[in-house]
């Protein structure tokens, strides 16, 4: 890892602080360096607030920055929105060099911020830690380019692929540590979706525990839910949607009307099957517990009739062990 990659990695750590907080903006991080020493850091905290570059540079506002390098995970904006353009702010502060993780995915803006900097005589490098920089803005990219949320399907299963026993009981298949890991996943998304049958059987809150001030929207697919369900009486009731019909249309609505960029689907098996068969899953997270339920248990994905020539294919991108459980991430469509 060279020095540019080292400092960009630190900027990515800054950007990660904003995951789940910035919609409809992407999480962005910045690090300001002089003589290979960090003099300031910043990250985008909330839509409508200062961008990462401004937060970073403002920390050393009264200093001469003509000998500094600014590392930014995403190309600085070049137009007026709720805040002035960051490219102009960088130029005004006489930054010598700017290192950028990836270009703005919005085709209307892509490359313009870079060109403004170059035209002002600033040295610019693009594509440092590009893959990681693009990964962290995937939900934003999906929202901008596909007009729908990035979809993560999460399933907690036994080794033989079961999510519940023959009576529908599922507490608890996985261990304490992996369930804590799921709470962090919930805190990092904009909305959580389950089928109505999951609400009827388990009566979950679907809220992160602890919430740490993050309350993702809850989307329930299907009807006939009892009025005493938790989702109708807790602090996030106002951020609860009940929907029926076409999943694709619901995703379009979530993106257009609620600025939902990242949706976490937690099943059940029927809803998981619909997402997969409609090619709407971008990421599958499987949490395997070292347990076996047998053939009478409920299968995790209710897909029938597929032949070998019509398999739904993905590729593994990450595997990690948490406690006794194994978490596997699979990507589709990359």
C-alpha positions in Angstrom: 0.0 0.0 0.0 1.5 3.3 -1.1 0.9 6.6 0.8 -2.0 7.7 -1.4 -3.8 4.4 -0.8 -3.0 4.7 3.0 -4.5 8.1 3.3 -7.5 7.2 1.1 -8.2 4.2 3.3 -8.4 6.6 6.2 -10.8 8.8 4.2 -12.9 5.8 3.6 -13.0 5.2 7.3 -14.3 8.7 7.7 -16.9 8.1 5.0 -18.1 5.0 6.8 -19.2 7.1 9.8 -22.0 8.5 7.6 -23.5 5.2 6.3 -27.2 5.2 7.0 -27.3 8.9 7.9 -26.9 11.0 4.7 -29.7 10.0 2.3 -30.3 11.1 -0.3 -26.6 12.0 -0.4 -23.8 9.4 -0.4 -21.4 8.9 2.6 -18.2 10.7 1.8 -15.0 11.1 3.8 -12.0 13.5 3.5 -8.5 13.7 5.0 -6.1 16.7 4.7 -2.4 15.9 4.7 0.8 18.0 4.9 4.2 16.4 4.6 2.6 12.9 5.1 1.0 14.0 8.3 -2.8 14.3 8.8 -3.8 17.8 9.8 -7.6 17.4 9.5 -10.4 14.9 8.8 -14.0 15.3 7.9 -17.1 13.4 6.8 -20.6 14.2 5.5 -23.0 14.0 8.5 -26.4 14.8 7.1 -28.1 15.8 3.9 -28.3 19.6 3.7 -25.3 19.9 6.0 -21.7 20.6 5.1 -20.0 18.1 2.8 -16.9 16.1 3.9 -14.5 18.5 2.2 -15.9 21.5 3.9 -15.9 19.9 7.3 -12.3 18.8 6.8 -10.9 22.1 5.5 -12.9 24.2 8.0 -11.0 22.5 10.8 -7.9 24.4 9.7 -9.6 27.4 8.2 -7.0 30.0 9.1 -3.9 28.1 7.9 -2.0 28.4 4.7 -3.0 25.2 2.8 -1.0 25.7 -0.4 1.3 22.8 0.5 -1.4 20.3 1.4 -3.1 17.3 -0.3 -6.8 16.6 0.2 -8.0 13.0 -0.1 -11.7 12.6 -0.9 -13.6 9.4 -1.4 -15.9 10.9 -4.0 -15.4 13.6 -6.6 -16.3 17.1 -5.1 -19.6 18.6 -6.2 -19.5 21.3 -8.8 -22.9 22.8 -8.7 -25.1 24.7 -6.1 -27.6 22.6 -4.2 -28.5 22.9 -0.6 -24.8 23.8 -0.1 -22.3 25.7 -2.4 -20.0 23.6 -4.6 -17.1 22.0 -2.8 -14.8 22.3 -5.8 -15.0 26.1 -5.5 -14.2 25.8 -1.8 -11.2 23.7 -2.4 -9.9 26.2 -5.0 -10.6 29.2 -2.6 -8.4 27.5 0.0 -5.4 27.0 -2.3 -5.2 23.2 -1.9 -2.1 22.1 -3.8 -3.3 18.5 -4.7 -6.5 16.6 -4.6 -6.7 12.8 -4.6 -10.1 11.3 -5.4 -11.4 7.8 -4.9 -14.1 7.7 -7.6 -16.0 10.0 -9.9 -19.6 11.1 -9.3 -21.8 8.4 -10.7 -24.4 11.0 -11.7 -23.7 11.5 -15.5 -24.8 15.1 -15.2 -22.0 15.9 -12.8 -19.3 13.2 -13.5 -15.9 14.7 -14.2 -17.0 18.4 -13.8 -15.6 18.8 -10.3 -12.3 17.3 -11.5 -12.1 19.6 -14.5 -12.8 22.7 -12.3 -9.9 21.8 -10.1 -7.6 21.1 -13.0 -8.6 24.4 -14.7 -7.6 26.2 -11.4 -4.1 24.7 -11.6 -4.6 22.0 -8.9 -3.0 18.6 -9.4 -5.6 15.9 -9.4 -5.4 12.1 -9.1 -8.5 9.9 -9.6 -9.1 6.3 -8.9 -7.2 5.7 -5.7 -8.8 2.8 -3.8 -11.5 3.1 -6.5 -13.2 -0.3 -5.8 -13.7 0.5 -2.1 -14.8 4.0 -2.9 -17.4 2.8 -5.3 -18.6 0.1 -2.9 -19.4 2.6 -0.2 -21.6 4.6 -2.5 -23.4 1.6 -4.1 -26.8 2.5 -2.6 -26.5 6.1 -3.9 -25.4 4.9 -7.3 -28.4 2.5 -7.5 -30.7 5.4 -6.5 -29.3 7.7 -9.1 -28.9 5.4 -12.0 -31.5 2.7 -11.6 -34.1 4.8 -9.7 -34.5 2.0 -7.1 -32.8 1.1 -3.8 -29.8 -1.2 -3.6 -31.3 -4.4 -2.1 -29.6 -6.6 0.5 -31.4 -9.9 1.2 -30.4 -11.3 4.7 -31.2 -14.8 5.8 -30.2 -16.6 9.0 -30.3 -20.3 8.4 -29.2 -23.7 9.7 -26.6 -25.8 7.8 -29.4 -27.5 5.9 -30.9 -24.1 4.8 -33.9 -23.9 7.3 -35.1 -20.6 8.8 -37.6 -22.2 11.3 -38.7 -25.5 12.7 -41.8 -27.4 11.6 -44.0 -25.2 13.8 -42.6 -21.9 12.5 -40.4 -21.2 15.6 -37.1 -19.5 14.7 -35.8 -18.1 18.0 -32.9 -18.4 17.9 -31.1 -20.1 15.0 -28.0 -17.9 15.2 -25.9 -16.9 18.1 -25.7 -13.7 20.1 -22.7 -12.2 18.3 -24.1 -12.6 14.8 -27.4 -11.2 16.0 -25.5 -8.1 17.2 -23.8 -7.9 13.8 -27.3 -7.8 12.2 -28.3 -4.9 14.4 -25.3 -2.9 12.9 -26.5 -3.9 9.5 -29.9 -2.6 10.3 -28.5 0.7 11.5 -26.7 1.1 8.2 -29.7 0.9 5.9 -32.6 3.2 5.0 -35.4 0.7 5.2 -36.1 -2.9 6.3 -38.7 -5.0 4.5 -40.4 -8.3 5.6 -43.5 -10.2 4.5 -46.7 -9.8 6.5 -46.5 -13.4 7.6 -43.2 -12.6 9.5 -45.1 -9.9 11.4 -48.0 -12.3 12.2 -45.7 -15.1 13.4 -42.9 -13.2 15.2 -44.3 -9.7 15.9 -40.8 -8.2 15.5 -40.1 -4.5 15.9 -37.5 -4.6 13.1 -35.7 -1.7 14.8 -32.0 -1.8 15.5 -31.1 -2.6 19.1 -29.8 -0.3 20.3 -31.0 2.2 17.7 -28.2 4.8 18.3 -30.6 7.4 16.9 -31.1 5.5 13.6 -34.7 4.5 12.7 -34.9 2.9 9.2 -38.3 2.8 7.5 -40.1 -0.4 7.9 -41.9 -1.8 4.8 -44.4 -4.7 5.2 -45.4 -6.6 2.1 -48.9 -8.0 2.5 -52.0 -7.3 4.6 -54.1 -8.8 7.4 -51.9 -7.7 10.2 -53.3 -7.4 13.8 -53.7 -3.9 15.1 -51.7 -4.8 18.3 -48.5 -5.6 16.3 -45.4 -3.8 17.6 -44.9 -1.9 14.4 -48.2 0.0 15.0 -47.4 1.2 18.6 -43.6 2.0 18.9 -41.6 5.1 18.4 -41.1 4.5 14.7 -44.8 4.0 13.8 -44.7 7.1 11.5 -42.0 5.4 9.5 -43.9 2.2 8.7 -45.4 1.4 5.4 -47.8 -1.5 4.5 -47.8 -2.3 0.8 -49.2 -5.0 -1.5 -48.8 -5.9 -5.1 -45.8 -5.6 -7.4 -42.4 -5.5 -5.6 -40.8 -3.6 -8.4 -43.4 -0.8 -8.1 -42.9 -0.7 -4.4 -39.1 -0.3 -4.9 -39.7 2.5 -7.4 -42.0 4.2 -4.8 -39.5 3.9 -2.0 -36.8 5.5 -4.1 -38.9 8.3 -5.6 -41.1 9.3 -2.6 -39.0 8.3 0.4 -35.4 8.7 -0.9 -34.7 5.1 0.2 -31.3 4.2 -1.2 -30.5 0.9 0.7 -33.2 -1.6 1.5 -32.6 -4.6 3.7 -35.0 -7.5 3.1 -35.2 -10.0 6.0 -37.6 -12.5 4.4 -39.5 -14.7 4.9 -39.0 -17.4 2.4 -41.7 -16.4 0.0 -40.6 -12.7 -0.2 -37.0 -13.8 -0.6 -38.0 -16.0 -3.5 -39.8 -13.2 -5.2 -36.8 -10.8 -4.9 -34.5 -13.4 -6.3 -36.7 -14.5 -9.2 -37.3 -10.9 -10.2 -33.5 -10.3 -10.2 -33.9 -7.6 -7.6 -31.2 -8.8 -5.1 -27.9 -7.0 -5.3 -26.4 -8.6 -2.3 -27.3 -11.8 -0.4 -26.1 -12.1 3.2 -26.4 -15.7 4.5 -25.7 -16.3 8.2 -25.1 -20.0 8.8 -25.5 -21.5 12.2 -23.8 -24.9 12.9 -27.2 -26.6 13.4 -29.4 -29.0 11.5 -33.2 -29.0 11.6 -34.1 -31.6 9.0 -36.6 -31.9 6.2 -39.6 -30.7 8.2 -38.2 -27.3 8.8 -39.1 -24.2 6.7 -36.7 -23.6 3.8 -35.1 -20.2 3.6 -36.0 -19.5 0.0 -39.3 -20.9 -1.4 -38.2 -21.3 -5.1 -39.5 -24.4 -6.9 -39.0 -25.9 -10.4 -35.5 -24.4 -11.3 -33.4 -26.5 -13.6 -29.6 -26.4 -13.8 -29.7 -24.2 -16.9 -31.8 -21.6 -15.1 -29.9 -21.3 -11.8 -29.8 -17.9 -10.2 -26.0 -17.3 -10.1 -23.9 -14.9 -8.0 -20.4 -14.8 -6.7 -18.9 -14.9 -3.2 -17.3 -11.6 -2.1 -16.7 -12.0 1.6 -16.8 -14.7 4.3 -16.2 -14.2 8.0 -16.8 -16.2 11.2 -18.6 -14.5 14.1 -18.8 -16.7 17.2 -20.0 -20.1 16.0 -21.7 -18.7 13.0 -20.5 -18.1 9.4 -21.5 -15.0 7.5 -21.2 -15.2 3.7 -21.8 -12.3 1.3 -22.8 -13.0 -2.3 -23.2 -10.4 -5.1 -25.5 -10.6 -8.1 -25.2 -8.6 -11.3 -21.7 -7.3 -10.9 
